[in-house]
Every structure is written in structure tokens, then in C-alpha cells.
């Protein structure tokens, strides 16, 4: 904003070309006129807003998870915003306005720790989901005391159940307890590992779906 000292022409008031003049507390000033958006409801903008809404509906139940999972990418923004940005760009499929999440392309965490190898998921008893994996300790920076993080999403209700466990990588299996209300539903499942000191995490790995007992 440029301030105009009183001269022979006095202060400027109103619009002059690309600027607007006025007075504030006795000080004359100039400021740039705000630029108008040619079409604030263009097809491109509608596409982006709908993609954003689709991802928001998916990530909102994972707010606590992605705050930790995307901490390494949260410079200048929150972990949640970093997760939104990644998934809007990489994990939405379909044609406007019928966008849906492409679950195999999603990330709930992003880090430098080594992820899971040969993960599996099953549900043999009501209210439980069993996650399994191979012990890849010593490969990359994977350590035996890295701990498992388990996550599920129920698309029909847009709800999630996840847990940061103390179950180590060399345990090969972990169980996630889910409320009985989800019995008979289909769960989308992810697995990642966090270092024992909590300073790093692996990229989440989408395992697939499981029908809950």
C-alpha cells in the first residue's frame, strides 16, 4: 500500500486504473484493486473442490493418524494438510462429479522407515482383525523393535479404526479390536511401522479388504 503525501492535487479517492485511493485515520493511501476471478465456478475448480471433498471425507476419521504419519512432510503446514495434498493429487479416481478414493494409491503415513513385507489380513472372530507380515528386520533400516501401526476404514459409514501398537516387527502378527457394530462389514486395511523412539515412520502399505466376521 502506497501512502500519498498531500500535494497540490490533494489526496486521491476512489478507483484510478488498477489502484484504489482512500483515507484512513487522516492518511491518504493507494492500494491495488483486487483481481477478479474470471469464473469462480469453472469446471476445473468444481473438479478440484469435489476431489478435495472426497479426500476430506476419507481422511477426517484418520486425523490423529496422519498428524503423526505425515509429520515429516509438515514443514509450513500441518500433517493433515500434507496428507490432503498428497491424496488429492494421487489417490482419487473417477469422473466428475463421481470421484471415489483409489485405496491402493492412498497414503496414511509417509516416512523413511522400512515398511511391511508380505502383509496379510484376516478376520476369524467377531470384532477382531488379524494383521500379519514377514520379518524383514535388517533389510534397509528395518529393526526388530519397530512397532506396528494398524488401520482400517469402513467406506459405508466413512469411519476408521486404527491403533499405534507396541507390537514389534519380529512378532509377525498383531490383532486390531473393532466395535461389534462393524460386524459383517468390509474393511479397507493398511499397515505401517514406526521406529521404537517414535521419530520416524514408514509409508503406509494398503493391504486390501477383509470381510469382518
Residue pairs with C-beta under 8 A, 6 or more apart in sequence:
1 29
1 30
1 31
2 29
2 30
2 31
3 27
3 28
3 29
3 30
4 11
4 12
4 21
4 28
4 29
4 30
5 28
6 28
11 21
11 23
11 28
12 21
12 28
12 30
13 21
13 22
13 23
14 20
14 21
14 22
15 21
15 33
16 30
18 32
18 33
19 30
19 31
19 32
19 33
20 30
20 31
20 32
20 33
21 28
21 29
21 30
22 28
22 29
22 31
23 29
39 45
43 96
46 96
46 97
47 96
48 88
50 96
50 97
50 99
51 88
51 92
51 99
52 84
52 88
54 92
54 99
54 100
54 101
55 84
55 87
55 88
55 91
55 92
55 101
56 84
57 158
58 87
58 101
58 106
58 153
58 158
59 66
59 80
59 83
59 84
59 87
60 158
61 153
61 158
61 159
61 160
62 83
62 108
62 151
62 153
62 160
62 162
63 80
64 162
65 108
65 109
65 149
65 151
65 160
65 162
66 79
66 80
66 82
66 83
66 108
66 109
67 78
67 79
67 80
68 79
68 109
68 164
68 194
68 201
69 79
69 83
69 107
69 108
69 109
69 110
69 111
69 149
69 192
69 201
69 204
70 79
70 80
70 82
70 83
70 86
70 109
70 110
71 79
71 201
72 110
72 111
72 112
72 200
72 201
73 79
73 82
73 86
73 110
74 81
74 82
77 85
82 110
83 107
83 108
86 107
86 110
87 101
87 106
87 107
90 105
90 107
91 101
91 102
91 103
91 105
91 106
91 107
92 99
92 100
92 101
92 102
93 99
93 100
93 101
93 102
93 105
94 100
101 155
103 153
103 188
103 206
104 206
105 206
106 190
106 204
106 206
107 203
107 204
108 151
108 162
108 190
108 192
108 204
109 149
109 192
109 201
109 202
109 203
109 204
110 201
110 203
110 204
111 200
111 201
111 202
111 203
112 141
112 200
112 202
113 141
113 142
113 146
113 192
113 193
113 194
113 195
113 200
113 201
113 202
114 136
114 139
114 140
114 141
114 142
114 146
114 193
114 202
115 191
115 192
115 193
115 202
115 203
115 204
115 205
116 133
116 136
116 148
116 191
116 192
116 193
116 202
116 205
117 133
117 134
117 135
117 136
117 139
118 133
118 134
119 131
119 132
119 133
119 191
119 205
119 207
120 131
120 132
120 133
120 207
121 129
121 130
121 131
121 132
121 189
121 191
121 207
121 208
121 210
122 129
122 130
122 132
122 210
123 129
123 130
123 187
123 210
123 211
123 212
123 213
124 130
124 213
125 213
126 180
126 183
126 212
126 213
127 177
127 178
127 179
127 180
127 182
127 183
127 212
127 213
128 175
128 176
128 177
128 178
128 213
129 150
129 152
129 175
129 176
129 178
129 187
129 189
129 210
129 212
130 173
130 174
130 175
130 176
131 148
131 150
131 173
131 174
131 175
131 176
131 189
131 191
131 207
132 172
132 173
133 148
133 169
133 172
133 173
133 191
134 172
135 144
135 169
135 170
135 172
136 142
136 169
137 143
137 144
137 146
137 169
137 170
142 169
142 193
143 169
143 195
143 196
144 168
144 169
144 170
145 168
145 169
145 196
146 168
146 169
146 193
146 194
146 195
146 196
146 202
147 164
147 165
147 166
147 167
147 168
147 169
147 193
147 194
147 196
148 165
148 167
148 168
148 169
148 171
148 174
148 191
148 192
148 193
149 162
149 163
149 164
149 165
149 191
149 192
149 193
149 194
149 201
149 204
150 162
150 163
150 165
150 174
150 176
150 189
150 190
150 191
151 160
151 161
151 162
151 163
151 189
151 190
151 191
151 192
151 204
152 160
152 161
152 162
152 176
152 178
152 187
152 188
152 189
152 190
153 159
153 160
153 187
153 188
154 160
154 161
154 182
154 185
154 186
154 187
154 188
155 186
155 188
156 185
156 186
157 185
161 176
161 178
161 179
161 182
162 176
163 176
164 194
165 174
167 173
167 174
169 193
178 187
178 212
182 212
183 212
183 213
184 211
184 212
185 211
185 212
186 209
186 210
186 211
186 212
187 209
187 210
187 212
188 206
188 208
188 209
189 206
189 207
189 208
189 209
189 210
190 204
190 205
190 206
190 207
191 204
191 205
191 207
192 201
192 202
192 203
192 204
192 205
193 201
193 202
194 200
194 201
194 202
195 201
